[in-house]
Amino acid sequence: MTLPMAQTGFAQDEDAEDETAQAQEEEEAEPAVTDYIAMNPPFVTHVGEPGQSLVYLKAAVTLRASSATTRPVLEVHMPRLRHELVMLFGEQTDVDHLAGNAGQNALRQEAMKRINAVLEEQQTGETVADVLFTEFVVQR
């Protein structure tokens, strides 16, 4: 009867070793990173329906990345990313919607979609986790 106990003890030792090895692998994995990349200078453009009185949008944009390798990629592609946002902001015609929270959130989501599309098109292997407006003003 001592033999089965020895085997059980050995199996428990293997389980403990497996758990220790798994914990070490998790520690060696890339740590969680949050990196904020400001897109300076802020964007200023006119929005609204053509032929109407001029309405201006000023938006300071910061990108949130979850990988340490994302910042250099964003810096390389910053002119193209800024172009995409200038085009997006200029397409906005519903000023009332844009001035509200729902409109701003929809704009943030579309901005993130377009930025990630550029990063995918350029085959960078990187993505932006979020687009933040650190300043957002609609002036009528």
Backbone bond lengths (Angstrom), bond angles and torsions (degrees), N, CA, C in turn:
res aa  C-N    CA-C-N  psi(-1)  N-CA   C-N-CA  omega(-1)  CA-C   N-CA-C  phi
1 M - - - 1.442 - - 1.520 112.46 -
2 T 1.264 118.04 -18.91 1.454 118.82 177.86 1.521 111.38 -71.14
3 L 1.326 116.74 -25.52 1.455 119.77 -179.62 1.526 112.51 -64.25
4 P 1.343 121.29 -46.49 1.465 119.25 177.75 1.517 112.72 -62.01
5 M 1.324 117.01 -34.60 1.457 118.21 179.00 1.516 110.56 -65.88
6 A 1.318 117.30 -36.77 1.457 120.72 179.19 1.520 109.70 -64.52
7 Q 1.338 116.84 -41.58 1.456 119.77 178.71 1.521 111.07 -65.68
8 T 1.322 117.72 -40.10 1.452 121.38 178.97 1.514 110.11 -63.81
9 G 1.313 116.27 -42.59 1.458 120.37 177.72 1.514 111.16 -62.25
10 F 1.349 116.58 -39.45 1.453 121.14 179.33 1.522 110.41 -65.57
11 A 1.321 116.96 -41.44 1.469 121.21 178.93 1.523 110.01 -63.52
12 Q 1.318 117.01 -38.71 1.448 119.86 178.60 1.524 110.52 -66.68
13 D 1.342 116.84 -37.61 1.459 119.97 177.12 1.523 110.80 -63.12
14 E 1.358 117.35 -40.78 1.462 120.29 178.56 1.524 110.72 -63.52
15 D 1.355 116.60 -42.29 1.458 120.21 178.36 1.519 110.78 -60.67
16 A 1.316 117.18 -42.77 1.462 121.39 179.62 1.523 110.37 -64.22
17 E 1.361 116.39 -41.01 1.467 119.82 178.45 1.525 110.65 -64.86
18 D 1.349 117.48 -41.05 1.470 121.26 178.61 1.523 110.71 -61.84
19 E 1.330 117.00 -43.22 1.456 120.78 179.24 1.522 111.29 -64.58
20 T 1.338 116.72 -40.11 1.467 121.06 178.36 1.526 110.24 -64.80
21 A 1.327 117.52 -44.44 1.466 121.42 179.48 1.523 110.44 -63.21
22 Q 1.346 116.41 -41.32 1.462 119.96 179.25 1.525 110.93 -64.51
23 A 1.319 118.08 -40.72 1.460 121.89 178.49 1.524 110.47 -63.76
24 Q 1.343 117.58 -39.27 1.464 121.05 178.95 1.527 110.82 -66.23
25 E 1.347 117.08 -39.91 1.465 120.27 178.35 1.523 110.80 -63.11
26 E 1.329 117.13 -40.02 1.459 120.61 179.29 1.519 111.20 -65.64
27 E 1.340 117.11 -36.84 1.461 120.60 178.38 1.521 110.91 -67.71
28 E 1.354 116.50 -34.93 1.460 120.82 -178.48 1.522 111.79 -77.40
29 A 1.330 117.51 -20.55 1.457 120.79 178.65 1.531 109.46 -62.08
30 E 1.335 115.30 158.22 1.465 120.32 -178.39 1.523 110.72 -57.98
31 P 1.314 117.53 127.17 1.467 119.29 -179.69 1.526 110.34 -68.96
32 A 1.315 115.59 156.30 1.459 120.75 177.94 1.521 109.46 -63.22
33 V 1.321 115.67 132.96 1.460 121.56 -177.39 1.516 108.50 -125.38
34 T 1.308 116.51 138.42 1.459 121.56 168.48 1.516 106.28 -125.97
35 D 1.322 114.86 117.73 1.461 121.08 -177.56 1.522 107.53 -124.79
36 Y 1.329 116.27 128.17 1.461 121.90 179.05 1.523 108.79 -105.28
37 I 1.328 115.97 125.71 1.460 121.81 -177.50 1.531 107.91 -119.10
38 A 1.326 116.07 112.43 1.470 120.98 179.94 1.524 109.44 -77.63
39 M 1.323 115.51 137.52 1.464 121.31 175.71 1.525 106.97 -98.69
40 N 1.324 115.69 87.33 1.460 120.78 -177.69 1.504 110.85 -96.30
41 P 1.320 117.64 146.69 1.465 130.29 -2.60 1.527 110.23 -77.63
42 P 1.353 116.89 170.11 1.465 120.14 177.23 1.529 110.78 -60.65
43 F 1.311 115.84 156.50 1.459 122.34 178.92 1.524 109.35 -85.26
44 V 1.331 116.55 135.01 1.464 122.06 174.06 1.523 106.31 -133.02
45 T 1.330 114.90 122.81 1.463 119.60 -179.61 1.520 109.30 -152.49
46 H 1.320 116.09 162.75 1.458 118.97 175.63 1.526 108.58 -90.78
47 V 1.330 114.86 146.02 1.458 121.77 -179.41 1.522 108.34 -131.59
48 G 1.310 116.48 169.51 1.452 120.68 178.23 1.512 111.75 108.82
49 E 1.313 114.86 -179.69 1.461 122.33 -179.25 1.526 110.44 -72.85
50 P 1.337 117.15 139.11 1.460 119.73 174.34 1.525 110.62 -60.76
51 G 1.317 116.21 141.73 1.452 121.37 179.48 1.515 113.82 88.11
52 Q 1.320 117.58 -10.78 1.463 121.56 177.25 1.529 108.46 -88.83
53 S 1.334 116.15 171.68 1.462 118.89 177.03 1.534 109.16 -61.70
54 L 1.311 114.89 148.46 1.454 119.83 -176.40 1.524 111.41 -67.48
55 V 1.320 115.36 133.26 1.454 123.65 174.94 1.523 105.59 -125.99
56 Y 1.322 116.11 131.29 1.456 120.58 -177.23 1.520 111.40 -107.72
57 L 1.314 114.28 145.62 1.459 122.46 174.27 1.518 108.20 -117.40
58 K 1.322 115.66 128.33 1.457 120.88 171.72 1.520 106.63 -119.09
59 A 1.339 116.09 123.75 1.463 120.87 -178.21 1.520 109.43 -135.12
60 A 1.324 115.49 121.74 1.468 121.30 170.61 1.524 105.73 -93.23
61 V 1.323 116.67 124.54 1.458 122.12 -172.62 1.525 109.91 -116.30
62 T 1.328 114.77 135.49 1.459 122.12 173.77 1.520 107.69 -127.17
63 L 1.320 115.75 134.78 1.452 121.34 179.21 1.527 108.79 -98.91
64 R 1.336 116.15 140.60 1.467 120.48 177.24 1.521 108.29 -109.06
65 A 1.328 114.56 124.09 1.460 121.32 178.95 1.521 109.48 -112.52
66 S 1.326 115.76 151.74 1.460 120.82 -179.66 1.521 111.86 -113.59
67 S 1.315 116.43 15.21 1.459 120.66 -179.88 1.522 109.10 -139.31
68 A 1.302 115.76 143.10 1.463 120.24 179.31 1.525 111.65 -68.56
69 T 1.322 117.64 -18.49 1.467 120.80 -178.08 1.526 112.97 -88.77
70 T 1.323 117.80 -4.37 1.469 120.90 -175.40 1.524 112.65 -76.70
71 R 1.328 118.33 -40.35 1.467 121.27 -176.02 1.538 112.69 -54.03
72 P 1.335 119.46 -51.56 1.471 118.06 -179.28 1.528 113.07 -60.06
73 V 1.323 117.00 -36.02 1.462 120.78 178.73 1.526 110.15 -66.06
74 L 1.334 117.08 -43.71 1.462 120.51 178.79 1.517 111.08 -62.89
75 E 1.322 117.00 -40.19 1.465 119.99 -180.00 1.523 111.47 -63.63
76 V 1.319 117.07 -38.60 1.464 120.71 178.62 1.524 110.99 -64.78
77 H 1.322 116.67 -40.07 1.469 121.55 -175.18 1.527 113.20 -98.22
78 M 1.322 118.74 11.29 1.464 122.07 -175.24 1.534 113.51 -56.60
79 P 1.328 120.66 -41.76 1.478 118.34 178.89 1.540 112.13 -59.09
80 R 1.298 117.41 -42.23 1.473 121.05 179.55 1.530 110.50 -68.57
81 L 1.319 117.16 -40.38 1.460 120.49 179.39 1.532 110.89 -64.61
82 R 1.335 116.66 -42.45 1.465 120.53 177.45 1.534 110.20 -62.74
83 H 1.314 117.15 -41.09 1.469 121.45 177.65 1.529 110.46 -57.61
84 E 1.331 116.47 -46.26 1.463 120.12 -179.54 1.526 111.22 -59.46
85 L 1.327 116.86 -40.89 1.459 119.66 -179.54 1.521 112.10 -72.61
86 V 1.329 118.07 -36.76 1.469 120.46 175.78 1.530 109.63 -60.20
87 M 1.321 116.74 -43.57 1.469 120.68 178.79 1.535 110.46 -64.78
88 L 1.320 116.97 -44.20 1.463 121.16 179.54 1.521 111.39 -61.25
89 F 1.323 117.01 -48.11 1.467 120.13 -178.64 1.524 110.85 -63.68
90 G 1.322 117.67 -38.66 1.452 121.87 179.52 1.520 113.70 -67.73
91 E 1.328 117.49 -21.30 1.465 122.26 179.19 1.529 112.92 -78.33
92 Q 1.299 117.54 -11.43 1.466 120.84 -174.51 1.520 110.38 -72.95
93 T 1.344 116.08 123.68 1.460 120.79 -178.45 1.526 112.68 -116.20
94 D 1.318 118.38 -24.35 1.459 121.47 -178.13 1.532 108.89 -91.65
95 V 1.317 115.22 88.39 1.463 121.44 -175.29 1.525 111.70 -63.45
96 D 1.328 117.61 -39.53 1.466 120.67 -179.88 1.529 111.00 -62.71
97 H 1.323 116.61 -43.38 1.468 120.89 178.17 1.527 110.28 -65.11
98 L 1.309 115.99 -41.53 1.467 122.06 -178.52 1.521 111.97 -63.48
99 A 1.318 117.02 -32.52 1.460 120.81 -177.84 1.533 112.48 -75.95
100 G 1.322 118.44 -14.13 1.463 121.59 -179.04 1.519 112.09 -95.70
101 N 1.327 116.03 167.77 1.470 121.35 -179.26 1.523 112.58 -61.26
102 A 1.331 116.61 -41.64 1.464 119.61 -178.73 1.529 110.72 -62.14
103 G 1.315 116.56 -42.52 1.459 120.61 178.98 1.520 112.42 -65.76
104 Q 1.314 116.61 -40.47 1.460 120.35 178.64 1.526 110.69 -65.44
105 N 1.337 116.76 -42.42 1.464 119.63 179.11 1.516 111.53 -65.25
106 A 1.320 117.19 -39.66 1.464 120.38 176.58 1.523 110.75 -62.96
107 L 1.323 116.50 -40.22 1.467 121.29 178.26 1.529 111.08 -65.29
108 R 1.322 117.11 -41.12 1.474 121.13 176.65 1.529 110.79 -60.05
109 Q 1.336 116.20 -44.92 1.469 120.44 -179.07 1.536 111.07 -64.07
110 E 1.322 115.91 -42.31 1.467 119.30 178.72 1.524 110.97 -66.97
111 A 1.324 117.18 -37.49 1.466 120.88 177.32 1.531 110.11 -62.32
112 M 1.318 117.02 -44.43 1.462 120.57 179.25 1.528 110.62 -63.66
113 K 1.330 116.34 -40.95 1.466 120.57 178.52 1.529 110.88 -60.31
114 R 1.329 116.32 -45.55 1.471 119.72 -178.41 1.523 112.16 -68.62
115 I 1.324 117.15 -39.93 1.466 119.98 178.69 1.521 110.15 -63.72
116 N 1.325 116.64 -45.94 1.463 119.61 179.39 1.520 112.02 -65.44
117 A 1.337 117.62 -31.68 1.467 120.80 176.08 1.525 110.75 -64.37
118 V 1.334 117.21 -40.79 1.466 120.95 177.46 1.532 109.61 -64.11
119 L 1.321 116.54 -45.10 1.469 119.57 -179.80 1.523 111.45 -62.61
120 E 1.332 116.63 -36.46 1.462 120.25 177.03 1.526 110.97 -70.09
121 E 1.330 116.03 -43.37 1.468 121.06 179.01 1.530 110.92 -58.56
122 Q 1.319 115.97 -38.26 1.463 121.07 -179.42 1.540 111.97 -82.64
123 Q 1.319 116.58 1.29 1.467 123.72 177.24 1.532 111.99 55.12
124 T 1.325 114.75 47.02 1.466 119.68 -178.20 1.521 112.39 -83.89
125 G 1.320 118.07 -24.38 1.455 121.16 -174.99 1.523 112.81 76.99
126 E 1.320 117.08 7.41 1.468 122.06 -178.31 1.525 109.77 -111.80
127 T 1.331 115.52 157.84 1.458 121.49 173.70 1.524 108.74 -141.19
128 V 1.313 114.82 159.47 1.459 121.86 174.64 1.525 106.69 -98.20
129 A 1.331 116.40 132.68 1.458 121.23 -177.60 1.526 112.00 -80.02
130 D 1.337 117.10 -28.52 1.462 119.79 -178.46 1.521 109.57 -163.75
131 V 1.314 115.22 156.37 1.465 123.22 172.56 1.512 106.26 -117.77
132 L 1.320 116.42 125.98 1.461 121.66 -177.63 1.522 109.53 -115.93
133 F 1.321 116.05 137.38 1.456 120.82 171.43 1.523 106.60 -96.82
134 T 1.318 116.64 110.69 1.466 120.08 178.61 1.515 111.21 -88.06
135 E 1.319 115.84 -11.89 1.465 123.34 172.95 1.520 106.36 -153.84
136 F 1.330 116.77 133.68 1.457 120.41 -178.49 1.520 108.08 -148.65
137 V 1.325 116.25 110.44 1.467 120.92 -176.58 1.517 109.08 -130.49
138 V 1.335 115.41 128.52 1.461 121.52 172.15 1.532 105.76 -110.31
139 Q 1.344 116.16 115.30 1.455 120.88 -177.58 1.516 109.42 -107.92
140 R 1.324 114.96 123.03 1.471 120.38 -179.34 1.497 110.43 -99.80
